[in-house]
Amino acid sequence: MSITVDARGLSCPQPVIMTMAKIKELGSGEFIVLVDTDTSKENVSRAATSKGWEVKDIQPDGEGYRIILAKG
């Protein structure tokens, strides 16, 4: 999986806006979102699920999180 949205260092709502743009662009599939705050992690996860995407995994990644989103 090579599609990655790197939203580290950005404050909300920028990570959510970037994630939503990628969701709109892809339509379906799987991609990674990198964030570095708990707030961004929660907001990105909530926004993605509201659009019918599944949060497949959230892993600690350095100072932040790696969120794997998927939609069949």
HTML snippet that shows the backbone in 3Dmol.js (N, CA, C, O; Angstrom):
<script src="https://3Dmol.org/build/3Dmol-min.js"></script>
<div id="view" style="width:600px;height:400px;position:relative"></div>
<script>
const pdb = `
ATOM      1  N   MET A   1       0.854  -1.184   0.000  1.00  0.00           N
ATOM      2  CA  MET A   1       0.000   0.000   0.000  1.00  0.00           C
ATOM      3  C   MET A   1       0.892   1.237   0.000  1.00  0.00           C
ATOM      4  O   MET A   1       1.676   1.447   0.926  1.00  0.00           O
ATOM      5  N   SER A   2       0.770   2.043  -1.031  1.00  0.00           N
ATOM      6  CA  SER A   2       1.700   3.156  -1.157  1.00  0.00           C
ATOM      7  C   SER A   2       1.030   4.524  -1.069  1.00  0.00           C
ATOM      8  O   SER A   2       1.716   5.546  -1.100  1.00  0.00           O
ATOM      9  N   ILE A   3      -0.288   4.560  -0.960  1.00  0.00           N
ATOM     10  CA  ILE A   3      -0.968   5.858  -0.891  1.00  0.00           C
ATOM     11  C   ILE A   3      -0.957   6.328   0.556  1.00  0.00           C
ATOM     12  O   ILE A   3      -1.510   5.671   1.437  1.00  0.00           O
ATOM     13  N   THR A   4      -0.321   7.475   0.793  1.00  0.00           N
ATOM     14  CA  THR A   4      -0.191   7.991   2.149  1.00  0.00           C
ATOM     15  C   THR A   4      -0.521   9.477   2.176  1.00  0.00           C
ATOM     16  O   THR A   4      -0.043  10.252   1.347  1.00  0.00           O
ATOM     17  N   VAL A   5      -1.347   9.858   3.142  1.00  0.00           N
ATOM     18  CA  VAL A   5      -1.623  11.269   3.413  1.00  0.00           C
ATOM     19  C   VAL A   5      -0.818  11.616   4.663  1.00  0.00           C
ATOM     20  O   VAL A   5      -1.090  11.095   5.744  1.00  0.00           O
ATOM     21  N   ASP A   6       0.162  12.484   4.516  1.00  0.00           N
ATOM     22  CA  ASP A   6       1.005  12.864   5.648  1.00  0.00           C
ATOM     23  C   ASP A   6       0.507  14.191   6.212  1.00  0.00           C
ATOM     24  O   ASP A   6       0.778  15.260   5.667  1.00  0.00           O
ATOM     25  N   ALA A   7      -0.232  14.092   7.326  1.00  0.00           N
ATOM     26  CA  ALA A   7      -0.805  15.291   7.958  1.00  0.00           C
ATOM     27  C   ALA A   7      -0.092  15.614   9.267  1.00  0.00           C
ATOM     28  O   ALA A   7      -0.616  16.360  10.095  1.00  0.00           O
ATOM     29  N   ARG A   8       1.099  15.055   9.453  1.00  0.00           N
ATOM     30  CA  ARG A   8       1.848  15.341  10.676  1.00  0.00           C
ATOM     31  C   ARG A   8       2.258  16.808  10.707  1.00  0.00           C
ATOM     32  O   ARG A   8       2.622  17.391   9.686  1.00  0.00           O
ATOM     33  N   GLY A   9       2.192  17.392  11.904  1.00  0.00           N
ATOM     34  CA  GLY A   9       2.589  18.785  12.065  1.00  0.00           C
ATOM     35  C   GLY A   9       1.492  19.774  11.723  1.00  0.00           C
ATOM     36  O   GLY A   9       1.683  20.983  11.854  1.00  0.00           O
ATOM     37  N   LEU A  10       0.345  19.275  11.284  1.00  0.00           N
ATOM     38  CA  LEU A  10      -0.768  20.152  10.931  1.00  0.00           C
ATOM     39  C   LEU A  10      -1.834  20.098  12.010  1.00  0.00           C
ATOM     40  O   LEU A  10      -2.075  19.050  12.608  1.00  0.00           O
ATOM     41  N   SER A  11      -2.468  21.228  12.252  1.00  0.00           N
ATOM     42  CA  SER A  11      -3.530  21.242  13.260  1.00  0.00           C
ATOM     43  C   SER A  11      -4.887  21.110  12.575  1.00  0.00           C
ATOM     44  O   SER A  11      -5.039  21.445  11.400  1.00  0.00           O
ATOM     45  N   CYS A  12      -5.864  20.621  13.322  1.00  0.00           N
ATOM     46  CA  CYS A  12      -7.206  20.461  12.783  1.00  0.00           C
ATOM     47  C   CYS A  12      -7.757  21.837  12.419  1.00  0.00           C
ATOM     48  O   CYS A  12      -7.497  22.822  13.110  1.00  0.00           O
ATOM     49  N   PRO A  13      -8.520  21.895  11.324  1.00  0.00           N
ATOM     50  CA  PRO A  13      -9.098  20.744  10.604  1.00  0.00           C
ATOM     51  C   PRO A  13      -8.271  20.245   9.425  1.00  0.00           C
ATOM     52  O   PRO A  13      -8.772  19.434   8.646  1.00  0.00           O
ATOM     53  N   GLN A  14      -7.037  20.689   9.261  1.00  0.00           N
ATOM     54  CA  GLN A  14      -6.271  20.349   8.063  1.00  0.00           C
ATOM     55  C   GLN A  14      -6.138  18.832   7.818  1.00  0.00           C
ATOM     56  O   GLN A  14      -6.333  18.396   6.684  1.00  0.00           O
ATOM     57  N   PRO A  15      -5.813  18.013   8.833  1.00  0.00           N
ATOM     58  CA  PRO A  15      -5.735  16.565   8.560  1.00  0.00           C
ATOM     59  C   PRO A  15      -7.058  15.978   8.064  1.00  0.00           C
ATOM     60  O   PRO A  15      -7.066  15.099   7.203  1.00  0.00           O
ATOM     61  N   VAL A  16      -8.174  16.467   8.609  1.00  0.00           N
ATOM     62  CA  VAL A  16      -9.489  15.981   8.170  1.00  0.00           C
ATOM     63  C   VAL A  16      -9.750  16.416   6.729  1.00  0.00           C
ATOM     64  O   VAL A  16     -10.232  15.622   5.921  1.00  0.00           O
ATOM     65  N   ILE A  17      -9.440  17.657   6.405  1.00  0.00           N
ATOM     66  CA  ILE A  17      -9.646  18.162   5.044  1.00  0.00           C
ATOM     67  C   ILE A  17      -8.820  17.346   4.046  1.00  0.00           C
ATOM     68  O   ILE A  17      -9.309  16.981   2.977  1.00  0.00           O
ATOM     69  N   MET A  18      -7.564  17.064   4.404  1.00  0.00           N
ATOM     70  CA  MET A  18      -6.698  16.269   3.514  1.00  0.00           C
ATOM     71  C   MET A  18      -7.227  14.848   3.348  1.00  0.00           C
ATOM     72  O   MET A  18      -7.204  14.295   2.248  1.00  0.00           O
ATOM     73  N   THR A  19      -7.706  14.259   4.449  1.00  0.00           N
ATOM     74  CA  THR A  19      -8.263  12.905   4.387  1.00  0.00           C
ATOM     75  C   THR A  19      -9.511  12.875   3.522  1.00  0.00           C
ATOM     76  O   THR A  19      -9.677  11.974   2.699  1.00  0.00           O
ATOM     77  N   MET A  20     -10.392  13.855   3.704  1.00  0.00           N
ATOM     78  CA  MET A  20     -11.630  13.904   2.918  1.00  0.00           C
ATOM     79  C   MET A  20     -11.339  14.091   1.426  1.00  0.00           C
ATOM     80  O   MET A  20     -12.030  13.523   0.580  1.00  0.00           O
ATOM     81  N   ALA A  21     -10.326  14.880   1.111  1.00  0.00           N
ATOM     82  CA  ALA A  21      -9.953  15.067  -0.298  1.00  0.00           C
ATOM     83  C   ALA A  21      -9.489  13.749  -0.904  1.00  0.00           C
ATOM     84  O   ALA A  21      -9.824  13.438  -2.047  1.00  0.00           O
ATOM     85  N   LYS A  22      -8.717  12.971  -0.140  1.00  0.00           N
ATOM     86  CA  LYS A  22      -8.223  11.677  -0.644  1.00  0.00           C
ATOM     87  C   LYS A  22      -9.373  10.686  -0.779  1.00  0.00           C
ATOM     88  O   LYS A  22      -9.414   9.921  -1.743  1.00  0.00           O
ATOM     89  N   ILE A  23     -10.307  10.687   0.170  1.00  0.00           N
ATOM     90  CA  ILE A  23     -11.482   9.809   0.095  1.00  0.00           C
ATOM     91  C   ILE A  23     -12.281  10.128  -1.173  1.00  0.00           C
ATOM     92  O   ILE A  23     -12.704   9.222  -1.892  1.00  0.00           O
ATOM     93  N   LYS A  24     -12.483  11.423  -1.439  1.00  0.00           N
ATOM     94  CA  LYS A  24     -13.233  11.836  -2.628  1.00  0.00           C
ATOM     95  C   LYS A  24     -12.489  11.428  -3.899  1.00  0.00           C
ATOM     96  O   LYS A  24     -13.100  10.973  -4.866  1.00  0.00           O
ATOM     97  N   GLU A  25     -11.175  11.594  -3.888  1.00  0.00           N
ATOM     98  CA  GLU A  25     -10.355  11.257  -5.052  1.00  0.00           C
ATOM     99  C   GLU A  25     -10.379   9.759  -5.348  1.00  0.00           C
ATOM    100  O   GLU A  25     -10.511   9.355  -6.503  1.00  0.00           O
ATOM    101  N   LEU A  26     -10.251   8.929  -4.298  1.00  0.00           N
ATOM    102  CA  LEU A  26     -10.139   7.479  -4.489  1.00  0.00           C
ATOM    103  C   LEU A  26     -11.482   6.805  -4.692  1.00  0.00           C
ATOM    104  O   LEU A  26     -11.614   5.927  -5.544  1.00  0.00           O
ATOM    105  N   GLY A  27     -12.485   7.208  -3.916  1.00  0.00           N
ATOM    106  CA  GLY A  27     -13.784   6.551  -3.999  1.00  0.00           C
ATOM    107  C   GLY A  27     -13.831   5.249  -3.222  1.00  0.00           C
ATOM    108  O   GLY A  27     -14.781   5.000  -2.479  1.00  0.00           O
ATOM    109  N   SER A  28     -12.816   4.418  -3.390  1.00  0.00           N
ATOM    110  CA  SER A  28     -12.702   3.173  -2.630  1.00  0.00           C
ATOM    111  C   SER A  28     -11.240   2.768  -2.633  1.00  0.00           C
ATOM    112  O   SER A  28     -10.410   3.393  -3.294  1.00  0.00           O
ATOM    113  N   GLY A  29     -10.930   1.711  -1.882  1.00  0.00           N
ATOM    114  CA  GLY A  29      -9.551   1.241  -1.811  1.00  0.00           C
ATOM    115  C   GLY A  29      -9.026   1.321  -0.395  1.00  0.00           C
ATOM    116  O   GLY A  29      -9.768   1.144   0.570  1.00  0.00           O
ATOM    117  N   GLU A  30      -7.739   1.590  -0.283  1.00  0.00           N
ATOM    118  CA  GLU A  30      -7.104   1.612   1.025  1.00  0.00           C
ATOM    119  C   GLU A  30      -5.970   2.629   1.003  1.00  0.00           C
ATOM    120  O   GLU A  30      -5.233   2.729   0.022  1.00  0.00           O
ATOM    121  N   PHE A  31      -5.836   3.383   2.093  1.00  0.00           N
ATOM    122  CA  PHE A  31      -4.716   4.314   2.195  1.00  0.00           C
ATOM    123  C   PHE A  31      -4.389   4.586   3.647  1.00  0.00           C
ATOM    124  O   PHE A  31      -5.149   4.242   4.552  1.00  0.00           O
ATOM    125  N   ILE A  32      -3.233   5.216   3.851  1.00  0.00           N
ATOM    126  CA  ILE A  32      -2.717   5.503   5.191  1.00  0.00           C
ATOM    127  C   ILE A  32      -2.787   7.002   5.440  1.00  0.00           C
ATOM    128  O   ILE A  32      -2.502   7.807   4.553  1.00  0.00           O
ATOM    129  N   VAL A  33      -3.171   7.364   6.659  1.00  0.00           N
ATOM    130  CA  VAL A  33      -3.100   8.758   7.083  1.00  0.00           C
ATOM    131  C   VAL A  33      -2.145   8.821   8.278  1.00  0.00           C
ATOM    132  O   VAL A  33      -2.302   8.076   9.245  1.00  0.00           O
ATOM    133  N   LEU A  34      -1.161   9.710   8.204  1.00  0.00           N
ATOM    134  CA  LEU A  34      -0.224   9.919   9.299  1.00  0.00           C
ATOM    135  C   LEU A  34      -0.597  11.204  10.022  1.00  0.00           C
ATOM    136  O   LEU A  34      -0.698  12.267   9.408  1.00  0.00           O
ATOM    137  N   VAL A  35      -0.802  11.097  11.341  1.00  0.00           N
ATOM    138  CA  VAL A  35      -1.117  12.271  12.164  1.00  0.00           C
ATOM    139  C   VAL A  35      -0.241  12.235  13.407  1.00  0.00           C
ATOM    140  O   VAL A  35       0.343  11.202  13.734  1.00  0.00           O
ATOM    141  N   ASP A  36      -0.152  13.361  14.094  1.00  0.00           N
ATOM    142  CA  ASP A  36       0.715  13.380  15.273  1.00  0.00           C
ATOM    143  C   ASP A  36       0.037  13.870  16.547  1.00  0.00           C
ATOM    144  O   ASP A  36       0.712  14.216  17.517  1.00  0.00           O
ATOM    145  N   THR A  37      -1.309  13.902  16.549  1.00  0.00           N
ATOM    146  CA  THR A  37      -2.009  14.246  17.787  1.00  0.00           C
ATOM    147  C   THR A  37      -3.202  13.312  17.986  1.00  0.00           C
ATOM    148  O   THR A  37      -3.749  12.763  17.029  1.00  0.00           O
ATOM    149  N   ASP A  38      -3.591  13.145  19.251  1.00  0.00           N
ATOM    150  CA  ASP A  38      -4.784  12.344  19.557  1.00  0.00           C
ATOM    151  C   ASP A  38      -6.025  12.955  18.928  1.00  0.00           C
ATOM    152  O   ASP A  38      -6.893  12.240  18.427  1.00  0.00           O
ATOM    153  N   THR A  39      -6.105  14.285  18.956  1.00  0.00           N
ATOM    154  CA  THR A  39      -7.263  14.971  18.392  1.00  0.00           C
ATOM    155  C   THR A  39      -7.391  14.682  16.901  1.00  0.00           C
ATOM    156  O   THR A  39      -8.478  14.370  16.415  1.00  0.00           O
ATOM    157  N   SER A  40      -6.287  14.785  16.182  1.00  0.00           N
ATOM    158  CA  SER A  40      -6.318  14.495  14.741  1.00  0.00           C
ATOM    159  C   SER A  40      -6.692  13.044  14.491  1.00  0.00           C
ATOM    160  O   SER A  40      -7.459  12.750  13.575  1.00  0.00           O
ATOM    161  N   LYS A  41      -6.159  12.136  15.297  1.00  0.00           N
ATOM    162  CA  LYS A  41      -6.481  10.707  15.160  1.00  0.00           C
ATOM    163  C   LYS A  41      -7.983  10.492  15.285  1.00  0.00           C
ATOM    164  O   LYS A  41      -8.594   9.815  14.458  1.00  0.00           O
ATOM    165  N   GLU A  42      -8.573  11.075  16.327  1.00  0.00           N
ATOM    166  CA  GLU A  42     -10.013  10.904  16.554  1.00  0.00           C
ATOM    167  C   GLU A  42     -10.836  11.554  15.440  1.00  0.00           C
ATOM    168  O   GLU A  42     -11.788  10.959  14.936  1.00  0.00           O
ATOM    169  N   ASN A  43     -10.462  12.775  15.062  1.00  0.00           N
ATOM    170  CA  ASN A  43     -11.238  13.502  14.054  1.00  0.00           C
ATOM    171  C   ASN A  43     -11.162  12.853  12.679  1.00  0.00           C
ATOM    172  O   ASN A  43     -12.167  12.767  11.973  1.00  0.00           O
ATOM    173  N   VAL A  44      -9.970  12.394  12.294  1.00  0.00           N
ATOM    174  CA  VAL A  44      -9.811  11.722  10.995  1.00  0.00           C
ATOM    175  C   VAL A  44     -10.602  10.416  10.987  1.00  0.00           C
ATOM    176  O   VAL A  44     -11.276  10.107  10.004  1.00  0.00           O
ATOM    177  N   SER A  45     -10.524   9.655  12.066  1.00  0.00           N
ATOM    178  CA  SER A  45     -11.255   8.379  12.149  1.00  0.00           C
ATOM    179  C   SER A  45     -12.758   8.608  12.058  1.00  0.00           C
ATOM    180  O   SER A  45     -13.461   7.902  11.334  1.00  0.00           O
ATOM    181  N   ARG A  46     -13.238   9.590  12.789  1.00  0.00           N
ATOM    182  CA  ARG A  46     -14.677   9.892  12.804  1.00  0.00           C
ATOM    183  C   ARG A  46     -15.142  10.367  11.423  1.00  0.00           C
ATOM    184  O   ARG A  46     -16.192   9.943  10.942  1.00  0.00           O
ATOM    185  N   ALA A  47     -14.368  11.236  10.796  1.00  0.00           N
ATOM    186  CA  ALA A  47     -14.742  11.759   9.485  1.00  0.00           C
ATOM    187  C   ALA A  47     -14.777  10.646   8.434  1.00  0.00           C
ATOM    188  O   ALA A  47     -15.683  10.592   7.601  1.00  0.00           O
ATOM    189  N   ALA A  48     -13.783   9.765   8.486  1.00  0.00           N
ATOM    190  CA  ALA A  48     -13.728   8.672   7.506  1.00  0.00           C
ATOM    191  C   ALA A  48     -14.908   7.719   7.668  1.00  0.00           C
ATOM    192  O   ALA A  48     -15.527   7.323   6.680  1.00  0.00           O
ATOM    193  N   THR A  49     -15.222   7.349   8.907  1.00  0.00           N
ATOM    194  CA  THR A  49     -16.334   6.421   9.119  1.00  0.00           C
ATOM    195  C   THR A  49     -17.662   7.070   8.725  1.00  0.00           C
ATOM    196  O   THR A  49     -18.583   6.375   8.296  1.00  0.00           O
ATOM    197  N   SER A  50     -17.768   8.384   8.864  1.00  0.00           N
ATOM    198  CA  SER A  50     -19.000   9.075   8.467  1.00  0.00           C
ATOM    199  C   SER A  50     -19.214   9.012   6.960  1.00  0.00           C
ATOM    200  O   SER A  50     -20.334   9.182   6.478  1.00  0.00           O
ATOM    201  N   LYS A  51     -18.136   8.767   6.216  1.00  0.00           N
ATOM    202  CA  LYS A  51     -18.228   8.640   4.759  1.00  0.00           C
ATOM    203  C   LYS A  51     -18.270   7.177   4.320  1.00  0.00           C
ATOM    204  O   LYS A  51     -18.173   6.882   3.129  1.00  0.00           O
ATOM    205  N   GLY A  52     -18.416   6.262   5.277  1.00  0.00           N
ATOM    206  CA  GLY A  52     -18.548   4.848   4.943  1.00  0.00           C
ATOM    207  C   GLY A  52     -17.234   4.096   4.832  1.00  0.00           C
ATOM    208  O   GLY A  52     -17.208   2.957   4.364  1.00  0.00           O
ATOM    209  N   TRP A  53     -16.146   4.720   5.256  1.00  0.00           N
ATOM    210  CA  TRP A  53     -14.846   4.053   5.240  1.00  0.00           C
ATOM    211  C   TRP A  53     -14.612   3.353   6.567  1.00  0.00           C
ATOM    212  O   TRP A  53     -15.115   3.783   7.606  1.00  0.00           O
ATOM    213  N   GLU A  54     -13.849   2.274   6.526  1.00  0.00           N
ATOM    214  CA  GLU A  54     -13.523   1.497   7.718  1.00  0.00           C
ATOM    215  C   GLU A  54     -12.133   1.889   8.220  1.00  0.00           C
ATOM    216  O   GLU A  54     -11.189   2.020   7.440  1.00  0.00           O
ATOM    217  N   VAL A  55     -12.026   2.072   9.538  1.00  0.00           N
ATOM    218  CA  VAL A  55     -10.714   2.262  10.149  1.00  0.00           C
ATOM    219  C   VAL A  55     -10.175   0.864  10.413  1.00  0.00           C
ATOM    220  O   VAL A  55     -10.554   0.225  11.394  1.00  0.00           O
ATOM    221  N   LYS A  56      -9.295   0.388   9.544  1.00  0.00           N
ATOM    222  CA  LYS A  56      -8.793  -0.983   9.651  1.00  0.00           C
ATOM    223  C   LYS A  56      -7.795  -1.143  10.785  1.00  0.00           C
ATOM    224  O   LYS A  56      -7.732  -2.191  11.426  1.00  0.00           O
ATOM    225  N   ASP A  57      -7.010  -0.092  11.028  1.00  0.00           N
ATOM    226  CA  ASP A  57      -5.985  -0.204  12.055  1.00  0.00           C
ATOM    227  C   ASP A  57      -5.487   1.182  12.426  1.00  0.00           C
ATOM    228  O   ASP A  57      -5.442   2.083  11.589  1.00  0.00           O
ATOM    229  N   ILE A  58      -5.115   1.340  13.682  1.00  0.00           N
ATOM    230  CA  ILE A  58      -4.425   2.539  14.138  1.00  0.00           C
ATOM    231  C   ILE A  58      -3.207   2.069  14.914  1.00  0.00           C
ATOM    232  O   ILE A  58      -3.330   1.361  15.913  1.00  0.00           O
ATOM    233  N   GLN A  59      -2.023   2.470  14.445  1.00  0.00           N
ATOM    234  CA  GLN A  59      -0.780   2.030  15.074  1.00  0.00           C
ATOM    235  C   GLN A  59       0.020   3.238  15.521  1.00  0.00           C
ATOM    236  O   GLN A  59       0.047   4.255  14.827  1.00  0.00           O
ATOM    237  N   PRO A  60       0.677   3.140  16.677  1.00  0.00           N
ATOM    238  CA  PRO A  60       1.618   4.206  17.049  1.00  0.00           C
ATOM    239  C   PRO A  60       2.722   4.277  15.999  1.00  0.00           C
ATOM    240  O   PRO A  60       3.206   3.249  15.525  1.00  0.00           O
ATOM    241  N   ASP A  61       3.110   5.481  15.644  1.00  0.00           N
ATOM    242  CA  ASP A  61       4.138   5.665  14.620  1.00  0.00           C
ATOM    243  C   ASP A  61       4.997   6.856  15.026  1.00  0.00           C
ATOM    244  O   ASP A  61       4.637   8.006  14.774  1.00  0.00           O
ATOM    245  N   GLY A  62       6.128   6.574  15.653  1.00  0.00           N
ATOM    246  CA  GLY A  62       6.992   7.657  16.127  1.00  0.00           C
ATOM    247  C   GLY A  62       6.267   8.498  17.157  1.00  0.00           C
ATOM    248  O   GLY A  62       5.841   7.994  18.196  1.00  0.00           O
ATOM    249  N   GLU A  63       6.130   9.777  16.867  1.00  0.00           N
ATOM    250  CA  GLU A  63       5.445  10.695  17.774  1.00  0.00           C
ATOM    251  C   GLU A  63       3.942  10.718  17.549  1.00  0.00           C
ATOM    252  O   GLU A  63       3.222  11.395  18.283  1.00  0.00           O
ATOM    253  N   GLY A  64       3.453   9.990  16.546  1.00  0.00           N
ATOM    254  CA  GLY A  64       2.041  10.081  16.214  1.00  0.00           C
ATOM    255  C   GLY A  64       1.409   8.736  15.929  1.00  0.00           C
ATOM    256  O   GLY A  64       1.693   7.740  16.596  1.00  0.00           O
ATOM    257  N   TYR A  65       0.551   8.725  14.933  1.00  0.00           N
ATOM    258  CA  TYR A  65      -0.236   7.535  14.608  1.00  0.00           C
ATOM    259  C   TYR A  65      -0.286   7.310  13.110  1.00  0.00           C
ATOM    260  O   TYR A  65      -0.225   8.246  12.313  1.00  0.00           O
ATOM    261  N   ARG A  66      -0.401   6.022  12.747  1.00  0.00           N
ATOM    262  CA  ARG A  66      -0.609   5.596  11.369  1.00  0.00           C
ATOM    263  C   ARG A  66      -2.009   4.999  11.317  1.00  0.00           C
ATOM    264  O   ARG A  66      -2.274   3.972  11.941  1.00  0.00           O
ATOM    265  N   ILE A  67      -2.899   5.637  10.580  1.00  0.00           N
ATOM    266  CA  ILE A  67      -4.287   5.205  10.489  1.00  0.00           C
ATOM    267  C   ILE A  67      -4.476   4.571   9.105  1.00  0.00           C
ATOM    268  O   ILE A  67      -4.180   5.191   8.083  1.00  0.00           O
ATOM    269  N   ILE A  68      -4.967   3.345   9.088  1.00  0.00           N
ATOM    270  CA  ILE A  68      -5.227   2.660   7.828  1.00  0.00           C
ATOM    271  C   ILE A  68      -6.731   2.680   7.574  1.00  0.00           C
ATOM    272  O   ILE A  68      -7.515   2.144   8.357  1.00  0.00           O
ATOM    273  N   LEU A  69      -7.116   3.306   6.471  1.00  0.00           N
ATOM    274  CA  LEU A  69      -8.519   3.426   6.099  1.00  0.00           C
ATOM    275  C   LEU A  69      -8.782   2.592   4.864  1.00  0.00           C
ATOM    276  O   LEU A  69      -7.945   2.512   3.965  1.00  0.00           O
ATOM    277  N   ALA A  70      -9.958   1.968   4.825  1.00  0.00           N
ATOM    278  CA  ALA A  70     -10.294   1.137   3.670  1.00  0.00           C
ATOM    279  C   ALA A  70     -11.781   1.214   3.378  1.00  0.00           C
ATOM    280  O   ALA A  70     -12.605   1.428   4.267  1.00  0.00           O
ATOM    281  N   LYS A  71     -12.100   1.031   2.094  1.00  0.00           N
ATOM    282  CA  LYS A  71     -13.492   0.919   1.655  1.00  0.00           C
ATOM    283  C   LYS A  71     -13.510  -0.004   0.454  1.00  0.00           C
ATOM    284  O   LYS A  71     -12.798   0.206  -0.528  1.00  0.00           O
ATOM    285  N   GLY A  72     -14.360  -1.053   0.557  1.00  0.00           N
ATOM    286  CA  GLY A  72     -14.430  -2.047  -0.503  1.00  0.00           C
ATOM    287  C   GLY A  72     -15.101  -1.502  -1.717  1.00  0.00           C
ATOM    288  O   GLY A  72     -15.245  -2.211  -2.713  1.00  0.00           O
TER     289      GLY A  72
END
`;
const viewer = $3Dmol.createViewer("view");
viewer.addModel(pdb, "pdb");
viewer.setStyle({}, {cartoon: {color: "spectrum"}});
viewer.zoomTo();
viewer.render();
</script>
